[in-house]
Amino acid sequence: MEGKKLVYLDGLRGIGCTAVFLTHFVFAFYYGMYHFQPESCHLPGNLDIAVGKSPLNLLFNGNTAVRLFLVLSGYLLCRGFFLSGDRKRLAASARKRYLRLMPSVLAVNLLIFACMCLGLYQNGPASVLAGSEEWFQGFNAFPPDFLKMLWESLAGCFLFGTNDYNGVLWTMQMLFLGAYLDYALAASLSGKRWRWPVYGVLALLLLRTDFLGIYLGYVLCDFMHTDWKWRKRLCACTPLNWCFLAVGLYFMAYPSAGFGYEGTVWGILPFIFVNYYHVFGVLCFVFAVLNLEALQRFFSAGVFRYLGKISYALYLVHFLVIATLGAWFMLRMEGTLGYNGAGICCLFLTFGVTVGLSELLTRYVEPLGRKGEEFFARIFKKS
């Protein structure tokens, strides 16, 4: 692959994080789109259920969106190494990983802690209004403890997936430990002909874990940088890649609820394999994007690239905004605007505030990791 930055993958990552935002907004205020229960519906004629059972559910299919984010992360982690063959680059990336991820996690958790202390979380009463008690009510409904919050921010989420304060932190374990798995594989197996059977065995071992996505993203990156003639012919076959795209979208849009999909276009597929459907769909989709210039141009659009730039911060902060400002707005304005009028306004309000906070985190907090890297580099150099 070319050595240039793949901006369209940044755009795709931005879309994935936006889908996670939409997932949690839908789960909070339009739970019927996920759970297919009439008592949780708010659109005329229970349209919520029809939308949830249609391909439109891809817009708020959080399971797929997270898999997309993990696969893209796995693909990009070692791409620079596959292009350069420089193992020092892998070592440098490994050293920087924690300090790149931690500052924003800590900043958002401090903000969450402050909001909990001030009683700003309104998801409990808002869930009763929305009919989403089953999912939305219980978040952050415990006395805040600063030391526990600090443990989650500095170590717990990275080593054990601890996510009591910020529910989205369950993926940090994959983004952190999974990255070191990818680095180790690249350093030890790159270029060896027998690595592919090893990859197959590892895939089987990781099959029932959430590490599968970031691992398969790495394997895809290795494949795309392997000099096989048949691989090049496969990548150059435009009709086949459009087929990969169609297959990918079909599996990516498989409903996540676990029931109610009978009679839909996914009805022939047993639910028990839902996570594998989503991972397989994401792999087909990303492979198609890597080989189709029309898709690359689309995902390189400025708005998608911007969302990609702030995607990490957006992922971390969005649920806080939904559970505080979004819940408060729905409780305050539902009587004046009607439920759906308040819902539309709430969607734009919470997304706008989320983007604003994400911009601040990206601009002022994420660079702290680089400053920390420079500080420790100076310390180690002196010693």
C-alpha positions as a Markdown table, in Angstrom:
| # | Residue | x | y | z |
|---|---|---|---|---|
| 1 | Met | 0.0 | 0.0 | 0.0 |
| 2 | Glu | 1.0 | 3.6 | -0.5 |
| 3 | Gly | 2.9 | 5.4 | 2.2 |
| 4 | Lys | 0.6 | 8.3 | 2.4 |
| 5 | Lys | -1.7 | 8.8 | 5.4 |
| 6 | Leu | -5.0 | 7.1 | 4.7 |
| 7 | Val | -7.3 | 10.0 | 5.5 |
| 8 | Tyr | -10.4 | 8.0 | 4.4 |
| 9 | Leu | -9.8 | 5.6 | 7.2 |
| 10 | Asp | -9.8 | 8.5 | 9.6 |
| 11 | Gly | -13.1 | 9.6 | 8.1 |
| 12 | Leu | -14.4 | 6.1 | 8.5 |
| 13 | Arg | -13.3 | 6.1 | 12.1 |
| 14 | Gly | -15.2 | 9.3 | 12.6 |
| 15 | Ile | -18.4 | 7.8 | 11.2 |
| 16 | Gly | -17.9 | 4.8 | 13.5 |
| 17 | Cys | -17.7 | 7.0 | 16.6 |
| 18 | Thr | -20.7 | 9.0 | 15.5 |
| 19 | Ala | -22.6 | 5.7 | 15.2 |
| 20 | Val | -21.7 | 4.9 | 18.8 |
| 21 | Phe | -23.1 | 8.3 | 19.8 |
| 22 | Leu | -26.3 | 7.6 | 17.9 |
| 23 | Thr | -26.6 | 4.1 | 19.5 |
| 24 | His | -26.5 | 5.5 | 23.0 |
| 25 | Phe | -28.9 | 8.3 | 22.1 |
| 26 | Val | -31.4 | 5.8 | 20.6 |
| 27 | Phe | -31.0 | 3.4 | 23.5 |
| 28 | Ala | -31.7 | 6.3 | 25.9 |
| 29 | Phe | -34.6 | 8.0 | 24.3 |
| 30 | Tyr | -35.9 | 5.7 | 21.5 |
| 31 | Tyr | -35.3 | 2.3 | 23.1 |
| 32 | Gly | -38.1 | 0.7 | 21.0 |
| 33 | Met | -35.7 | 0.9 | 17.9 |
| 34 | Tyr | -33.5 | -1.6 | 19.7 |
| 35 | His | -35.8 | -3.6 | 21.9 |
| 36 | Phe | -38.8 | -3.7 | 19.6 |
| 37 | Gln | -41.3 | -3.2 | 22.5 |
| 38 | Pro | -44.3 | -1.0 | 21.8 |
| 39 | Glu | -44.3 | 0.6 | 25.3 |
| 40 | Ser | -40.8 | 2.0 | 24.5 |
| 41 | Cys | -41.9 | 3.5 | 21.1 |
| 42 | His | -42.5 | 7.2 | 20.5 |
| 43 | Leu | -42.8 | 7.6 | 16.7 |
| 44 | Pro | -46.2 | 7.5 | 15.1 |
| 45 | Gly | -47.5 | 3.9 | 14.3 |
| 46 | Asn | -44.6 | 2.4 | 16.3 |
| 47 | Leu | -42.3 | 3.4 | 13.5 |
| 48 | Asp | -39.4 | 2.9 | 15.9 |
| 49 | Ile | -39.7 | -0.9 | 15.5 |
| 50 | Ala | -39.9 | -0.7 | 11.7 |
| 51 | Val | -36.7 | 1.4 | 11.7 |
| 52 | Gly | -34.9 | -0.9 | 14.1 |
| 53 | Lys | -35.7 | -3.9 | 11.9 |
| 54 | Ser | -34.6 | -2.2 | 8.7 |
| 55 | Pro | -31.1 | -1.7 | 7.3 |
| 56 | Leu | -31.3 | 1.8 | 8.8 |
| 57 | Asn | -30.3 | 0.2 | 12.1 |
| 58 | Leu | -26.8 | 0.3 | 10.8 |
| 59 | Leu | -26.8 | 4.0 | 11.8 |
| 60 | Phe | -27.1 | 3.1 | 15.5 |
| 61 | Asn | -25.7 | -0.5 | 15.6 |
| 62 | Gly | -23.3 | 0.1 | 18.4 |
| 63 | Asn | -21.9 | -3.5 | 18.3 |
| 64 | Thr | -20.9 | -3.0 | 14.7 |
| 65 | Ala | -19.6 | 0.5 | 15.3 |
| 66 | Val | -17.3 | -0.7 | 18.1 |
| 67 | Arg | -16.0 | -3.6 | 15.9 |
| 68 | Leu | -15.3 | -1.1 | 13.1 |
| 69 | Phe | -13.4 | 1.1 | 15.5 |
| 70 | Leu | -11.3 | -1.9 | 16.8 |
| 71 | Val | -10.6 | -3.3 | 13.3 |
| 72 | Leu | -9.5 | 0.1 | 12.1 |
| 73 | Ser | -7.3 | 0.6 | 15.2 |
| 74 | Gly | -5.7 | -2.8 | 14.6 |
| 75 | Tyr | -5.1 | -2.0 | 10.9 |
| 76 | Leu | -3.4 | 1.3 | 11.6 |
| 77 | Leu | -1.3 | 0.3 | 14.6 |
| 78 | Cys | 1.3 | -1.5 | 12.6 |
| 79 | Arg | 0.9 | 0.0 | 9.1 |
| 80 | Gly | 3.9 | 2.2 | 9.5 |
| 81 | Phe | 6.0 | -0.8 | 10.4 |
| 82 | Phe | 4.8 | -2.8 | 7.4 |
| 83 | Leu | 5.7 | 0.1 | 5.1 |
| 84 | Ser | 9.1 | 0.7 | 6.6 |
| 85 | Gly | 10.2 | -2.6 | 8.3 |
| 86 | Asp | 11.6 | -0.5 | 11.1 |
| 87 | Arg | 11.2 | -2.4 | 14.4 |
| 88 | Lys | 12.3 | 0.7 | 16.3 |
| 89 | Arg | 9.1 | 2.3 | 15.2 |
| 90 | Leu | 7.2 | -0.5 | 16.8 |
| 91 | Ala | 9.1 | -0.1 | 20.1 |
| 92 | Ala | 8.4 | 3.6 | 20.0 |
| 93 | Ser | 4.7 | 3.1 | 19.4 |
| 94 | Ala | 4.6 | 0.6 | 22.3 |
| 95 | Arg | 6.2 | 3.1 | 24.7 |
| 96 | Lys | 3.8 | 5.8 | 23.7 |
| 97 | Arg | 0.6 | 3.8 | 23.9 |
| 98 | Tyr | -0.4 | 4.4 | 27.5 |
| 99 | Leu | 0.3 | 8.1 | 27.5 |
| 100 | Arg | -1.6 | 8.5 | 24.3 |
| 101 | Leu | -4.7 | 6.9 | 25.7 |
| 102 | Met | -4.7 | 7.9 | 29.4 |
| 103 | Pro | -4.9 | 11.7 | 29.6 |
| 104 | Ser | -8.3 | 12.0 | 27.8 |
| 105 | Val | -9.7 | 9.1 | 29.9 |
| 106 | Leu | -8.6 | 10.8 | 33.1 |
| 107 | Ala | -10.0 | 14.2 | 32.0 |
| 108 | Val | -13.4 | 12.8 | 31.1 |
| 109 | Asn | -13.6 | 10.7 | 34.3 |
| 110 | Leu | -12.8 | 13.8 | 36.4 |
| 111 | Leu | -15.6 | 15.6 | 34.6 |
| 112 | Ile | -17.9 | 12.7 | 35.2 |
| 113 | Phe | -17.0 | 12.6 | 38.9 |
| 114 | Ala | -17.7 | 16.3 | 39.2 |
| 115 | Cys | -21.1 | 15.9 | 37.5 |
| 116 | Met | -22.0 | 13.0 | 39.8 |
| 117 | Cys | -21.0 | 15.1 | 42.9 |
| 118 | Leu | -23.3 | 17.9 | 41.6 |
| 119 | Gly | -26.2 | 15.6 | 40.9 |
| 120 | Leu | -26.3 | 16.4 | 37.2 |
| 121 | Tyr | -26.9 | 12.9 | 36.1 |
| 122 | Gln | -30.6 | 12.8 | 35.1 |
| 123 | Asn | -30.7 | 9.4 | 33.3 |
| 124 | Gly | -32.8 | 7.8 | 36.1 |
| 125 | Pro | -36.0 | 10.0 | 35.7 |
| 126 | Ala | -35.4 | 10.4 | 31.9 |
| 127 | Ser | -35.4 | 6.7 | 31.5 |
| 128 | Val | -38.9 | 6.5 | 33.0 |
| 129 | Leu | -40.1 | 9.1 | 30.6 |
| 130 | Ala | -38.5 | 7.4 | 27.6 |
| 131 | Gly | -39.4 | 3.8 | 28.6 |
| 132 | Ser | -35.7 | 2.8 | 28.6 |
| 133 | Glu | -35.4 | 1.9 | 32.3 |
| 134 | Glu | -34.0 | -1.5 | 31.4 |
| 135 | Trp | -30.9 | 0.1 | 29.9 |
| 136 | Phe | -30.6 | 3.8 | 30.8 |
| 137 | Gln | -31.6 | 4.0 | 34.4 |
| 138 | Gly | -28.7 | 2.4 | 36.3 |
| 139 | Phe | -25.7 | 4.3 | 35.0 |
| 140 | Asn | -23.7 | 6.3 | 37.6 |
| 141 | Ala | -26.4 | 5.7 | 40.2 |
| 142 | Phe | -23.9 | 5.2 | 43.1 |
| 143 | Pro | -22.0 | 7.5 | 45.5 |
| 144 | Pro | -18.9 | 8.8 | 43.7 |
| 145 | Asp | -15.6 | 7.7 | 45.1 |
| 146 | Phe | -12.6 | 9.7 | 44.0 |
| 147 | Leu | -10.0 | 7.0 | 44.5 |
| 148 | Lys | -12.0 | 4.4 | 42.7 |
| 149 | Met | -12.5 | 6.9 | 39.8 |
| 150 | Leu | -8.8 | 7.5 | 39.8 |
| 151 | Trp | -8.0 | 3.7 | 39.7 |
| 152 | Glu | -10.4 | 3.2 | 36.8 |
| 153 | Ser | -8.8 | 6.1 | 34.9 |
| 154 | Leu | -5.2 | 5.3 | 35.4 |
| 155 | Ala | -5.1 | 1.5 | 35.4 |
| 156 | Gly | -8.4 | -0.4 | 35.8 |
| 157 | Cys | -9.9 | 0.4 | 32.4 |
| 158 | Phe | -6.6 | -0.5 | 30.6 |
| 159 | Leu | -5.9 | -3.7 | 32.4 |
| 160 | Phe | -9.3 | -5.1 | 33.3 |
| 161 | Gly | -11.9 | -3.1 | 31.3 |
| 162 | Thr | -13.2 | -1.4 | 34.4 |
| 163 | Asn | -16.0 | 1.0 | 33.4 |
| 164 | Asp | -18.1 | 2.0 | 36.4 |
| 165 | Tyr | -17.8 | 5.7 | 35.9 |
| 166 | Asn | -17.7 | 5.8 | 32.1 |
| 167 | Gly | -19.5 | 2.9 | 30.5 |
| 168 | Val | -17.6 | 3.1 | 27.2 |
| 169 | Leu | -14.3 | 2.4 | 28.8 |
| 170 | Trp | -14.8 | -1.4 | 28.4 |
| 171 | Thr | -13.0 | -1.1 | 25.1 |
| 172 | Met | -9.9 | 0.4 | 26.6 |
| 173 | Gln | -8.6 | -3.1 | 27.5 |
| 174 | Met | -8.7 | -4.1 | 23.8 |
| 175 | Leu | -7.2 | -0.8 | 22.6 |
| 176 | Phe | -4.4 | -1.1 | 25.1 |
| 177 | Leu | -3.5 | -4.7 | 25.6 |
| 178 | Gly | -4.7 | -5.6 | 22.1 |
| 179 | Ala | -2.2 | -3.1 | 20.7 |
| 180 | Tyr | 0.6 | -4.9 | 22.5 |
| 181 | Leu | -0.5 | -8.2 | 21.0 |
| 182 | Asp | -0.4 | -6.6 | 17.6 |
| 183 | Tyr | 3.0 | -5.1 | 18.2 |
| 184 | Ala | 4.4 | -8.4 | 19.4 |
| 185 | Leu | 3.1 | -10.3 | 16.4 |
| 186 | Ala | 4.5 | -7.7 | 14.0 |
| 187 | Ala | 7.9 | -7.8 | 15.7 |
| 188 | Ser | 8.2 | -11.6 | 15.9 |
| 189 | Leu | 6.3 | -13.0 | 12.9 |
| 190 | Ser | 6.5 | -10.3 | 10.2 |
| 191 | Gly | 7.9 | -11.7 | 6.9 |
| 192 | Lys | 7.9 | -15.3 | 8.0 |
| 193 | Arg | 6.1 | -17.6 | 5.6 |
| 194 | Trp | 4.6 | -19.8 | 8.4 |
| 195 | Arg | 2.9 | -16.9 | 10.1 |
| 196 | Trp | -0.4 | -17.5 | 8.4 |
| 197 | Pro | -1.2 | -20.8 | 10.1 |
| 198 | Val | -0.1 | -19.2 | 13.4 |
| 199 | Tyr | -2.6 | -16.3 | 12.7 |
| 200 | Gly | -5.3 | -18.9 | 12.1 |
| 201 | Val | -4.6 | -20.6 | 15.5 |
| 202 | Leu | -4.6 | -17.3 | 17.3 |
| 203 | Ala | -7.9 | -16.3 | 15.7 |
| 204 | Leu | -9.4 | -19.5 | 17.0 |
| 205 | Leu | -8.0 | -18.7 | 20.5 |
| 206 | Leu | -9.4 | -15.2 | 20.4 |
| 207 | Leu | -12.7 | -16.1 | 18.8 |
| 208 | Arg | -14.8 | -15.8 | 22.0 |
| 209 | Thr | -13.1 | -12.6 | 23.1 |
| 210 | Asp | -13.5 | -8.9 | 22.3 |
| 211 | Phe | -9.8 | -8.8 | 21.2 |
| 212 | Leu | -10.7 | -10.5 | 18.0 |
| 213 | Gly | -11.5 | -7.2 | 16.1 |
| 214 | Ile | -8.2 | -5.4 | 16.9 |
| 215 | Tyr | -6.3 | -8.6 | 16.1 |
| 216 | Leu | -8.0 | -9.2 | 12.8 |
| 217 | Gly | -7.4 | -5.6 | 11.9 |
| 218 | Tyr | -3.7 | -6.3 | 12.2 |
| 219 | Val | -3.9 | -9.5 | 10.2 |
| 220 | Leu | -5.7 | -7.5 | 7.4 |
| 221 | Cys | -3.0 | -5.0 | 7.4 |
| 222 | Asp | -0.3 | -7.7 | 7.1 |
| 223 | Phe | -2.3 | -9.2 | 4.2 |
| 224 | Met | -2.6 | -5.9 | 2.4 |
| 225 | His | 1.1 | -5.4 | 2.6 |
| 226 | Thr | 2.1 | -8.9 | 1.4 |
| 227 | Asp | 3.5 | -9.1 | -2.1 |
| 228 | Trp | 1.4 | -11.8 | -3.6 |
| 229 | Lys | 0.3 | -11.6 | -7.2 |
| 230 | Trp | -3.1 | -13.1 | -6.4 |
| 231 | Arg | -3.6 | -10.6 | -3.6 |
| 232 | Lys | -3.0 | -7.7 | -6.0 |
| 233 | Arg | -5.4 | -9.2 | -8.6 |
| 234 | Leu | -8.0 | -9.6 | -5.8 |
| 235 | Cys | -7.6 | -6.0 | -4.7 |
| 236 | Ala | -7.8 | -4.8 | -8.3 |
| 237 | Cys | -11.0 | -6.6 | -9.2 |
| 238 | Thr | -13.6 | -3.7 | -8.8 |
| 239 | Pro | -16.8 | -5.8 | -9.3 |
| 240 | Leu | -15.6 | -8.3 | -6.6 |
| 241 | Asn | -14.8 | -5.4 | -4.2 |
| 242 | Trp | -18.3 | -4.0 | -4.7 |
| 243 | Cys | -19.6 | -7.5 | -3.8 |
| 244 | Phe | -17.5 | -7.4 | -0.6 |
| 245 | Leu | -19.0 | -4.0 | 0.2 |
| 246 | Ala | -22.6 | -5.4 | -0.2 |
| 247 | Val | -21.8 | -8.5 | 1.9 |
| 248 | Gly | -20.1 | -6.3 | 4.5 |
| 249 | Leu | -23.1 | -4.0 | 4.9 |
| 250 | Tyr | -25.5 | -6.9 | 5.1 |
| 251 | Phe | -23.7 | -8.5 | 8.0 |
| 252 | Met | -22.8 | -5.1 | 9.7 |
| 253 | Ala | -26.6 | -4.3 | 9.8 |
| 254 | Tyr | -27.5 | -7.5 | 11.6 |
| 255 | Pro | -29.8 | -6.4 | 14.5 |
| 256 | Ser | -28.1 | -6.7 | 17.9 |
| 257 | Ala | -31.2 | -7.2 | 20.1 |
| 258 | Gly | -31.2 | -11.0 | 20.0 |
| 259 | Phe | -34.9 | -11.3 | 19.1 |
| 260 | Gly | -37.5 | -9.9 | 16.8 |
| 261 | Tyr | -35.4 | -10.2 | 13.7 |
| 262 | Glu | -37.5 | -13.1 | 12.4 |
| 263 | Gly | -39.1 | -12.2 | 9.0 |
| 264 | Thr | -36.4 | -9.6 | 8.2 |
| 265 | Val | -33.6 | -10.0 | 5.7 |
| 266 | Trp | -31.4 | -11.4 | 8.5 |
| 267 | Gly | -34.0 | -14.0 | 9.6 |
| 268 | Ile | -32.1 | -17.0 | 8.1 |
| 269 | Leu | -29.1 | -16.3 | 10.3 |
| 270 | Pro | -29.1 | -17.6 | 13.9 |
| 271 | Phe | -28.5 | -14.9 | 16.5 |
| 272 | Ile | -25.9 | -16.9 | 18.5 |
| 273 | Phe | -23.2 | -15.8 | 16.0 |
| 274 | Val | -24.1 | -12.1 | 16.1 |
| 275 | Asn | -20.6 | -10.8 | 17.1 |
| 276 | Tyr | -19.0 | -12.9 | 14.3 |
| 277 | Tyr | -21.5 | -11.5 | 11.8 |
| 278 | His | -20.5 | -8.0 | 12.7 |
| 279 | Val | -16.7 | -8.6 | 12.7 |
| 280 | Phe | -17.0 | -10.5 | 9.4 |
| 281 | Gly | -19.1 | -7.7 | 7.9 |
| 282 | Val | -16.6 | -5.0 | 9.1 |
| 283 | Leu | -13.7 | -6.9 | 7.6 |
| 284 | Cys | -15.4 | -7.2 | 4.2 |
| 285 | Phe | -16.5 | -3.5 | 4.4 |
| 286 | Val | -13.0 | -2.2 | 5.3 |
| 287 | Phe | -11.4 | -4.4 | 2.6 |
| 288 | Ala | -13.7 | -2.9 | 0.0 |
| 289 | Val | -12.9 | 0.6 | 1.2 |
| 290 | Leu | -9.2 | -0.1 | 0.9 |
| 291 | Asn | -9.6 | -1.0 | -2.7 |
| 292 | Leu | -12.4 | 1.2 | -4.1 |
| 293 | Glu | -11.4 | 4.8 | -4.9 |
| 294 | Ala | -15.0 | 6.0 | -5.0 |
| 295 | Leu | -15.4 | 5.0 | -1.4 |
| 296 | Gln | -12.1 | 6.5 | -0.5 |
| 297 | Arg | -13.1 | 9.8 | -1.9 |
| 298 | Phe | -16.4 | 9.7 | -0.1 |
| 299 | Phe | -14.9 | 8.9 | 3.3 |
| 300 | Ser | -12.2 | 11.6 | 2.7 |
| 301 | Ala | -14.8 | 14.3 | 2.9 |
| 302 | Gly | -13.9 | 17.1 | 5.2 |
| 303 | Val | -16.7 | 16.5 | 7.7 |
| 304 | Phe | -15.8 | 12.9 | 8.1 |
| 305 | Arg | -12.1 | 13.7 | 8.5 |
| 306 | Tyr | -12.9 | 16.2 | 11.2 |
| 307 | Leu | -15.0 | 13.6 | 13.0 |
| 308 | Gly | -12.1 | 11.2 | 12.7 |
| 309 | Lys | -9.7 | 13.7 | 14.2 |
| 310 | Ile | -11.9 | 14.1 | 17.3 |
| 311 | Ser | -13.1 | 10.5 | 17.3 |
| 312 | Tyr | -11.3 | 9.3 | 20.4 |
| 313 | Ala | -12.5 | 12.2 | 22.5 |
| 314 | Leu | -16.0 | 12.0 | 21.0 |
| 315 | Tyr | -16.1 | 8.3 | 22.0 |
| 316 | Leu | -15.1 | 9.1 | 25.6 |
| 317 | Val | -17.3 | 12.1 | 26.3 |
| 318 | His | -20.5 | 11.5 | 24.5 |
| 319 | Phe | -22.4 | 9.4 | 27.0 |
| 320 | Leu | -21.7 | 11.9 | 29.8 |
| 321 | Val | -23.4 | 14.6 | 27.7 |
| 322 | Ile | -26.4 | 12.3 | 26.9 |
| 323 | Ala | -27.0 | 11.3 | 30.5 |
| 324 | Thr | -26.7 | 14.8 | 31.9 |
| 325 | Leu | -27.6 | 17.6 | 29.4 |
| 326 | Gly | -29.6 | 15.3 | 27.1 |
| 327 | Ala | -31.6 | 13.8 | 29.9 |
| 328 | Trp | -32.3 | 17.2 | 31.5 |
| 329 | Phe | -33.4 | 18.7 | 28.2 |
| 330 | Met | -35.9 | 15.9 | 27.6 |
| 331 | Leu | -37.4 | 16.2 | 31.1 |
| 332 | Arg | -37.6 | 19.9 | 30.8 |
| 333 | Met | -38.8 | 20.3 | 27.2 |
| 334 | Glu | -41.0 | 17.2 | 26.6 |
| 335 | Gly | -44.1 | 19.0 | 27.9 |
| 336 | Thr | -43.5 | 22.1 | 25.8 |
| 337 | Leu | -42.3 | 20.6 | 22.5 |
| 338 | Gly | -43.8 | 17.1 | 22.6 |
| 339 | Tyr | -41.7 | 14.1 | 23.0 |
| 340 | Asn | -40.5 | 13.8 | 19.4 |
| 341 | Gly | -40.0 | 17.6 | 19.0 |
| 342 | Ala | -37.9 | 17.6 | 22.2 |
| 343 | Gly | -36.1 | 14.4 | 20.9 |
| 344 | Ile | -35.0 | 16.1 | 17.6 |
| 345 | Cys | -33.8 | 19.2 | 19.4 |
| 346 | Cys | -32.0 | 17.1 | 22.0 |
| 347 | Leu | -30.2 | 15.1 | 19.3 |
| 348 | Phe | -28.8 | 18.2 | 17.8 |
| 349 | Leu | -28.0 | 19.8 | 21.1 |
| 350 | Thr | -26.2 | 16.9 | 22.6 |
| 351 | Phe | -24.3 | 16.1 | 19.5 |
| 352 | Gly | -23.2 | 19.8 | 19.2 |
| 353 | Val | -22.0 | 19.9 | 22.8 |
| 354 | Thr | -20.3 | 16.6 | 22.4 |
| 355 | Val | -18.4 | 17.8 | 19.3 |
| 356 | Gly | -17.4 | 21.0 | 21.2 |
| 357 | Leu | -16.1 | 19.1 | 24.2 |
| 358 | Ser | -14.3 | 16.7 | 21.9 |
| 359 | Glu | -12.6 | 19.5 | 20.1 |
| 360 | Leu | -11.4 | 20.9 | 23.5 |
| 361 | Leu | -10.1 | 17.5 | 24.6 |
| 362 | Thr | -8.4 | 16.9 | 21.3 |
| 363 | Arg | -6.8 | 20.3 | 21.2 |
| 364 | Tyr | -5.7 | 20.7 | 24.9 |
| 365 | Val | -5.8 | 17.3 | 26.6 |
| 366 | Glu | -4.6 | 14.7 | 24.0 |
| 367 | Pro | -1.3 | 16.7 | 23.5 |
| 368 | Leu | -0.5 | 16.2 | 27.2 |
| 369 | Gly | 0.4 | 12.6 | 26.3 |
| 370 | Arg | 3.0 | 13.8 | 23.8 |
| 371 | Lys | 4.4 | 16.1 | 26.4 |
| 372 | Gly | 4.6 | 13.3 | 28.9 |
| 373 | Glu | 6.4 | 11.2 | 26.3 |
| 374 | Glu | 9.0 | 14.0 | 25.8 |
| 375 | Phe | 9.4 | 14.3 | 29.6 |
| 376 | Phe | 10.0 | 10.7 | 30.2 |
| 377 | Ala | 12.3 | 10.5 | 27.2 |
| 378 | Arg | 14.4 | 13.3 | 28.7 |
| 379 | Ile | 14.5 | 11.5 | 32.1 |
| 380 | Phe | 15.6 | 8.2 | 30.6 |
| 381 | Lys | 18.2 | 9.9 | 28.4 |
| 382 | Lys | 19.8 | 11.6 | 31.5 |
| 383 | Ser | 19.8 | 8.3 | 33.4 |
